[in-house]
């Protein structure tokens, strides 16, 4: 499932409360892997500006003559005509790839747009959630008061054209890119509904994606659970809004869920961290090449005077990275807030984005960051105060096919077996072979859930399996339960 107005980001936590483990499953029924921020975007705006100025004014290295000569040789002598744009982009990509840094990337066109979307947390769209199915791309849901809602688009509609061009053979990524666009511009979407084709013309509107959501714990209304999906340009403001609302509803303690959070905008992490720290306390240290470490300290500059002093617990896991780790480390080391869960990812570098013109951007690692105590967590991660592991079924690898039947043998069958066994259907030993035992288990599951009992694990069966497994994980969120127990004992 993917939202054309969410840049294929993780859905809102209330829709997928089991981010830790389930997203890989959801990917098998339509979710798309997208560019992950990787954290640190936003730091060093002046540094990159100065670097660009230096690039402009400094003498060109003599070795660059080789690059120019290679360019001229290829463009003049290659047996097929090739564009200068292709050669230049290839040269830049080659330079970046030579760094062997997974977080330094030359982003072209759509990838650059995707990154900017994730950073800003808002863009132009029609307000419809789409999902990829084996037969095409369909509308999964329509946001209230959205352009799609007002136009008459409904859940279940199949997207067949955008601006008069057929998209029936295009995947979710490409269709999403066509539907999104400049705020205020028009887009015409063709859909197929009940065998009939119809078109809707809409004006794209600004859509803001919430990166932070909150709710009261169902069993203890004095505990507010705040979930972070990422850190965007709006996260600081969102945090204030969520905390104020939870306080009004009676929250006196908080659990911050940073599980599955890949990071994002550093300035927003600084703002949120500052809310929990006393003014003047160190949030983190950033060290660039050949420079003394720059120390960032809590204060009104970041939090605007808004402070959070209630007892708090932070949840982390192996997918909590970068800006999420900055937050976890600062709150733990400076505010002595306990961390519950598993060791974090371990990304201790900072990136910034330089405009390269033509819709292209360079995301480049420009520094490393240290915790308040001076620790570099790169490739090491942050150890939780209280280690609590998820049940094994919460980390079942993704099913990467849309259908499986008796006789098949692959990793997806193994995941199917594990899921069925976790739900109480005997699929035998999870060895990756679709035996008659697996067929019987699938039939039993299909009968129980109202599906045609064919014994073939088709797309509908896999989708229902994901739903049931998600519900089980949600009901048995051991890590969250441990955090709630912890925070309830704090005063």
QUIRA-V907391 format. One line per field, one symbol per residue. ss: DSSP state (h for helix, s for strand, l for the rest). phi: phi as a letter, one per 20 degrees, with the letter a starting at -180 (. if undefined). psi: psi as a letter, one per 20 degrees, with the letter a starting at -180 (. if undefined). Layout:
# QUIRA-V907391
ss = ???
phi = ???
psi = ???
This chain:
# QUIRA-V907391
ss = lsslllllllllllllllhhhhhhhhhhhlllllllllllslllhhhhhhhhhhhhhllllllhhhhhhhhhhhhhhllllllhhhhhhhhhhhhhhlllllllsssllhhhhhhhhhhhlssssllssssssllsssssssllllhhhhhllllllsssssllsslllllhhhhhhhhllllllssssssssllsssssssslsssslllsssssllllllssssssllslllhhhhhhhhhhhhhhllllsssssllllllsshhhhhhhhhhhlllllssssssslllllssssllhhhhlllllllssssssllllllhhhhhhhhhhhhhlllssslllllllsssssssssllssssssssssslllllllllllllllssllllhhhhllllllllsllllslhhhhhhhhhhhhllllllllllsllhhhhhhhhhhhhhllllllllslhhhhhhhhhhhhhhhhhllhhhhhhhhhhhlll
phi = .bdfdcllfffggfecfdgfofgffgffdpfdfcfegmnmfofmgfffffffffffefffgfffffffffgffffecffcfcefffffffffgffffffldfddbeddlfffffffffffmbaeadncedcecfeqdcfeacfflefffffofcfnfefdbclndfcfddeggffgffffrfgnedbddecdclnddbccdcdfcfcdefeccbbeffdcfededdddeaddfdfgffffffffffffeofcbcdeedfmeeoqefgffffffffedfgnffeaccdefmcffeddcfrfgeemneccdfgbcddcbfdeclgffgfffffffddlefdcpcgffndddcdcddfdnmndbdecfcaddcfgeneeegmdmdeffceceffgffcfgfedcebcbgofbaffffffffffffendfdmffdndeefffgfffgfffffdnefeeneeefffffffffffffffffcffffffffffffeec
psi = qqpijjlkrprqhhhmilhnghhhghhikhqpprppgiriphqkghghghhgghhhhqqpqhhhhhgggggggghhiqiqpqqhgggghhgghggghihloiiopoppdhhgggghghghjqapailppqqprhjapqphrpqqkrhgghhjqqpippoiqplippjhjqrgghgghhhrappirqppppqppkiqpqqppqpprpppppipqqqqphinjjppoppphaoaiihghhggggggghghijpiqqpoojpjoibcpghhhgggghhiqqpiqpgrpporpkqqppppqqrhhgijjpqoiqpqqppraijoqdhhhggggghghhjkpqppcrprgmokrpqrpppjqkjqqooppirqqqrhjjpojpjhrppqhoppqqqhiikpqqpjriqqrpiqorhhhghggggghhjjpojapnjjpnahggggggggggghjjqpmhipnaghggghgggghghgggilnhgghhgggghhiq.
